[in-house]
Amino acid sequence: MKHFGRLRHITLLALLVAAFAATTAFAQEARVSIPSSKSFDQTVEAFKMAVSKGGMMVMSTVDQGNMLKMTGLEMKGTLFLVGNPNVGKQVFEKDPAAGLYLPLRVYIYQGSDNKTYLSYDKPSVVLKPFNNASIDQTAGMLDQKLDMLTHMVAQ
C-alpha cells in the first residue's frame, strides 16, 4: 500500500513539472519581441502611422511609463490596443468572449539595454482556446499582419 502512495506522489509531481514546462513553452511560443532600430519616440510615431496605413486603428493607449513614475520607476512603455472593427466583428460573431484578447495588444517599451522593443502575443496562440476554425483562420491572418507591421516599424 505504501508503494501505491509513493507512486501516486511521483505521478502527481511529474504532472506538475509537465504543466509548468507546457506553460513556459506556451509563453515562449506566444510572445514576439522585436528590437527597433529607432528611438522609443520614433518607434511609437512610426507604429501609429503604420497601424493607420495598414487598415487598422489605435483604439486606446496606456502610458505605463507615465503611470509608473508615481512609484518612482523611470521607464518608457506604452501599451496600444489596436484592431479593425470589421475583422473584430468576424471573431465576436463566433464567440463574444474573444473580447478578452481583442483588440490586439502591442507593447512598445525601452528595455534595460536602452533599446526599444515592440512586443505582442501572437493572436493565433491566444485565440486558440476558442477551438473555432473560423477564429483560427482570422487569427492566422492577424499573426501575419502584426509580423509585417512590427518588422516594418522596427527597421
C-alpha positions in Angstrom: 0.0 0.0 0.0 2.9 2.4 0.8 4.3 1.7 -2.7 1.0 2.8 -4.3 1.0 6.1 -2.3 4.6 6.8 -3.3 3.8 6.1 -7.0 0.8 8.4 -6.8 3.0 11.2 -5.4 5.7 10.7 -8.1 3.0 10.8 -10.8 1.5 14.0 -9.3 4.9 15.6 -9.2 5.6 14.6 -12.8 2.3 16.1 -13.9 3.1 19.4 -12.1 6.5 19.6 -13.8 4.9 18.8 -17.2 2.3 21.5 -16.7 5.0 24.1 -15.7 7.0 23.2 -18.8 3.9 23.5 -21.0 3.1 26.9 -19.6 6.7 28.1 -20.1 6.7 26.7 -23.7 3.3 28.4 -24.4 4.7 31.8 -23.2 7.8 31.4 -25.4 5.8 30.3 -28.4 3.2 33.1 -28.0 5.4 36.1 -27.3 7.1 38.1 -30.0 9.6 40.9 -29.2 11.3 42.8 -32.0 14.1 45.3 -31.3 13.7 48.6 -33.1 16.4 50.5 -34.8 14.7 53.7 -33.8 14.4 55.6 -30.5 11.3 55.0 -28.3 9.5 58.1 -29.5 10.3 57.4 -33.2 9.1 53.9 -32.8 5.8 55.0 -31.2 5.2 57.5 -34.0 6.1 55.0 -36.7 3.8 52.4 -35.2 0.8 54.8 -35.1 1.4 55.7 -38.7 1.8 52.1 -39.8 -1.3 51.0 -38.0 -3.5 53.5 -39.8 -1.9 52.8 -43.2 -2.3 49.1 -42.5 -6.1 49.3 -42.3 -6.2 49.2 -38.5 -6.7 51.7 -35.8 -5.3 52.5 -32.4 -8.4 52.1 -30.2 -6.7 53.0 -26.9 -3.3 53.6 -25.3 -2.0 53.1 -21.8 1.1 55.1 -21.0 2.5 52.7 -18.4 5.8 54.6 -18.1 4.0 57.7 -17.0 1.8 55.8 -14.5 4.9 54.1 -13.0 6.5 57.5 -12.4 4.2 57.7 -9.4 6.1 54.7 -7.9 9.5 56.3 -8.6 10.2 53.9 -11.5 11.6 55.7 -14.6 10.8 53.8 -17.8 9.3 54.3 -21.2 6.5 52.0 -22.1 3.2 52.4 -23.9 0.6 49.7 -24.5 -1.5 50.0 -27.6 -4.9 48.4 -28.2 -5.2 48.0 -32.0 -7.6 46.4 -34.3 -10.1 46.7 -37.1 -13.8 46.7 -36.2 -14.8 44.7 -39.3 -12.2 42.0 -38.5 -13.2 42.0 -34.8 -16.9 41.5 -35.8 -16.0 38.3 -37.6 -14.4 36.9 -34.4 -17.0 38.3 -32.0 -19.9 36.7 -34.0 -18.2 33.3 -33.4 -17.5 33.9 -29.7 -18.0 37.2 -27.8 -15.6 36.0 -25.1 -12.8 36.8 -27.6 -13.1 40.4 -26.2 -10.6 39.2 -23.6 -8.0 39.3 -26.4 -9.4 41.7 -28.9 -8.4 44.4 -29.7 -4.9 43.2 -30.0 -2.2 44.4 -27.5 1.1 45.7 -28.7 3.6 47.0 -26.1 6.4 49.3 -27.1 9.0 49.8 -24.4 12.6 50.7 -23.7 14.5 47.8 -22.2 17.2 47.9 -19.6 19.6 47.8 -22.5 18.2 51.2 -23.7 16.9 49.5 -26.9 13.3 50.0 -27.9 11.2 46.8 -28.4 7.8 46.1 -30.0 6.2 43.1 -28.2 2.9 41.2 -28.6 1.4 37.8 -28.1 0.5 36.0 -31.3 -3.2 36.1 -32.0 -3.2 32.5 -33.2 -1.9 31.4 -29.8 -4.1 33.5 -27.6 -7.2 32.8 -29.6 -6.6 29.0 -30.0 -8.5 28.0 -26.8 -11.8 29.1 -28.5 -11.5 25.9 -30.7 -13.1 27.5 -33.7 -11.7 27.1 -37.2 -13.0 30.4 -38.4 -11.4 32.2 -35.5 -8.2 30.3 -36.1 -8.2 31.5 -39.7 -8.7 35.1 -38.8 -6.0 34.8 -36.0 -3.5 33.4 -38.6 -4.2 36.4 -40.8 -3.6 38.7 -37.8 -0.3 37.0 -37.0 0.9 37.8 -40.5 -0.4 41.4 -40.2 1.3 42.1 -36.9 4.5 40.4 -38.0 4.7 42.6 -41.1 3.7 45.7 -39.3 6.1 45.4 -36.4 9.0 44.4 -38.5 8.4 47.4 -40.9 8.2 49.8 -37.9 11.4 48.3 -36.3 13.5 49.0 -39.4 
